[in-house]
Amino acid sequence: MDSINHQVIATLADWLDQELDCWLCTIVKTWGSSPRPIGSLLACNSKGEVSGSLSGGCVEEDLIDKLLRGEHAANGPEQIRYGVQKAESDRLGLPCGGRLEVLAEPIASDLENRNGFSGILEALDSRRCIQRTLDLESGTQLIETVEQYQPLSIDTQYLIQYFGPRYRLLLIGAGQIASYLSDMARSVDFQVLVCDPRQEIIDQWPVDGATMIQGMPDDVVREHATDGYCAVITLAHDPRIDDMALMEALKGPCFHIGAIGSQRTSQARVNRLKQLELSNQEIARLKGPVGLDIGSKSPPEIAISIIAELIQVRKQLQLDSLPR
């Protein structure tokens, strides 16, 4: 789940606690070019306050205006199409040929809805995956914990949407490459944690926005890289630090595990990991050298190669989750 949708749910839960009536709007279908993907969320309340985005353009203004005037979703969920006519696409700033369908649903500030969305937020904060099933006729919802995130689906009776944990990147070693990589990763919607056992290195960290953790890498991996939405990259250039993290990460569920270094350094690392009684299957999960081969040499170039690889792997995971 990306940070924008996470923030929408958090804001919606807060508005409901303030006993404000709200609407939750979800992109359920797209055709052609679309500024935001299926599953993107927007929420607004009876004061006209807004969280999230559907198009980055005039779709939001048009939709919110009609919601507040009672022209859409006044008595229950309603599906609304934008961009059916070229003139409308031009007026709303949609890309050429782009169309989207939005499900708008009224969310009353009653106890059931307050508990429901607070429960979703609590589950996300504890890195659990939630399935929300909305009855399109009655407007009632069923919220339950599930094992795996799935793409949104909708038919004539139900909307089924999933809210999963944010993708998390745990960097081991608070050096120069980590500082560049942290900025890049946060810009493409990773939650970034940086671990280093050396307090003097932590104290010199130059980048805001990442969560700094001073501790032993194996302990930090066990505590914070606990599911398939986590990636671990070792950057310390110190086997005493990097190997401790890898020893734990390679046994766990992380979707990507990488280590910086040359081919020679990477082979020496593999030999050390074998001595730590890791299996060949576990060691094979390690990408080393980490990053796409773009001929990178400088710290910014290395960070670019790593983040490009992370984006590639994350996208493939999302494609693999689509129904065949």
Buried (B, 14 or more C-beta within 10 A) or exposed (E): BBEBBBBBBBBBBBBBEEEBBBBBBBBBBBEEBBBBEBBBBBBBBEEEEBBBBBBEBBBBEBBBEBBBEEEBBEEEBBBBEBBEEEEBBEBBBBBEEBBBBBBBBBBBBEEEBBEBBBBBBEBBEEBBBBBBBBBBEEBEBEBEEEEEBBBBBBEEEEBBBBBBBBBBBBBBBBBBBBBBBBBBBBEBBBBBBBBBBBEEBBEEBEBEEBEBBBBBBBBBBBBBBBBBBBBBBBBBBBBEBBBBBBBBBBBBEBBBBBBBBEEEBBEEBBEBBEEEEBEEEBBEBBBBBBBBEEEBEEBBBBBBBBBBBBBEBBEEBEEEEEEE
